[in-house]
């Protein structure tokens, strides 16, 4: 029902910043709670940040204070601003409607010196 395309990943040094973008289409975007997930090799996919239709946000403890999720419903976009990046943030990052089980390609984030 929804198609999501992630972008903005790359290689960054520890302490650096990246902004991930998610473009959505194919559904009534503004009605859904949206999330950013990440998955490192050999690890389970985890929800790191989410935002409700009303703009309320929830963050995983590991990223709280460093990551910020926001949405622009007029543009059908969701963003994840990542600051003070750590090597343990290295993963493939995905956006999705929270609860949906169909996944896109994601975008690779690598934090390394």
C-alpha positions as CSV (number, residue, x, y, z in Angstrom):
1,X,0.0,0.0,0.0
2,X,2.9,2.4,0.6
3,X,6.2,2.8,-1.2
4,X,9.1,4.3,0.7
5,X,12.5,5.4,-0.6
6,X,15.3,6.2,1.8
7,X,18.3,8.3,1.0
8,X,21.1,10.4,2.7
9,X,23.3,7.7,4.1
10,X,27.1,7.6,3.7
11,X,30.4,7.4,5.4
12,X,31.0,9.8,8.3
13,X,33.6,10.1,11.1
14,X,32.7,9.7,14.7
15,X,31.1,12.9,16.0
16,X,29.8,13.8,12.6
17,X,26.3,14.3,11.3
18,X,24.0,13.0,8.6
19,X,20.4,13.7,7.6
20,X,18.4,10.8,6.2
21,X,15.3,11.4,4.1
22,X,12.3,9.2,3.3
23,X,10.0,9.8,0.5
24,X,6.6,8.2,0.7
25,X,3.8,7.5,-1.8
26,X,0.9,5.2,-2.4
27,X,-1.2,5.9,0.8
28,X,-2.7,8.6,3.0
29,X,0.7,9.4,4.5
30,X,-0.4,11.9,7.2
31,X,-2.6,9.4,9.0
32,X,0.3,7.0,10.1
33,X,2.9,6.8,12.8
34,X,6.2,6.8,10.9
35,X,9.4,5.3,12.1
36,X,13.1,5.0,11.4
37,X,14.6,1.5,11.9
38,X,18.1,0.2,11.7
39,X,19.8,-3.1,11.3
40,X,23.4,-4.0,11.6
41,X,24.9,-7.2,10.1
42,X,23.9,-10.1,12.3
43,X,21.6,-8.0,14.4
44,X,17.9,-7.7,14.7
45,X,16.2,-4.7,13.2
46,X,15.3,-2.1,15.8
47,X,13.1,0.9,15.9
48,X,15.2,3.9,16.8
49,X,12.7,6.8,16.4
50,X,9.1,7.3,15.6
51,X,6.7,10.2,15.1
52,X,2.9,10.2,15.3
53,X,0.5,11.9,13.0
54,X,0.2,14.6,15.7
55,X,4.0,15.1,15.7
56,X,4.8,13.3,19.0
57,X,8.1,11.6,19.0
58,X,9.7,8.6,20.7
59,X,13.3,7.6,20.7
60,X,15.3,4.6,21.6
61,X,17.5,5.2,24.6
62,X,20.7,4.6,22.5
63,X,19.9,7.6,20.3
64,X,18.0,9.9,22.6
65,X,19.5,13.4,22.6
66,X,21.4,12.8,19.4
67,X,18.8,11.9,16.7
68,X,15.7,13.9,15.8
69,X,12.8,12.6,13.7
70,X,10.5,15.0,11.9
71,X,7.9,14.9,9.1
72,X,6.6,17.1,6.4
73,X,3.2,15.8,5.4
74,X,2.8,18.4,2.6
75,X,5.8,16.8,0.9
76,X,5.2,13.2,2.1
77,X,8.6,13.2,3.7
78,X,10.1,11.9,6.9
79,X,13.6,12.9,8.1
80,X,16.1,11.7,10.6
81,X,18.8,14.2,11.7
82,X,21.7,12.3,13.3
83,X,24.3,14.2,15.3
84,X,27.2,13.1,17.4
85,X,27.4,9.8,15.5
86,X,29.1,6.8,17.0
87,X,30.6,3.7,15.4
88,X,27.8,1.7,17.0
89,X,25.3,3.7,14.9
90,X,26.6,1.9,11.8
91,X,23.7,0.1,10.1
92,X,21.3,0.0,7.3
93,X,18.5,2.5,8.1
94,X,14.9,2.0,7.0
95,X,11.8,4.1,7.2
96,X,8.4,2.6,7.4
97,X,4.9,2.9,8.8
98,X,5.2,1.5,12.3
99,X,3.7,-2.0,12.2
100,X,4.2,-2.5,8.5
101,X,6.3,-5.6,7.5
102,X,7.2,-4.8,3.9
103,X,10.7,-3.2,3.7
104,X,12.5,-1.1,1.1
105,X,16.2,-1.1,0.3
106,X,17.2,1.2,3.2
107,X,20.3,3.5,3.2
108,X,23.7,2.5,4.6
109,X,25.2,4.6,7.4
110,X,28.8,3.9,8.3
111,X,30.5,5.7,11.2
112,X,34.2,5.1,11.1
113,X,37.6,6.9,11.5
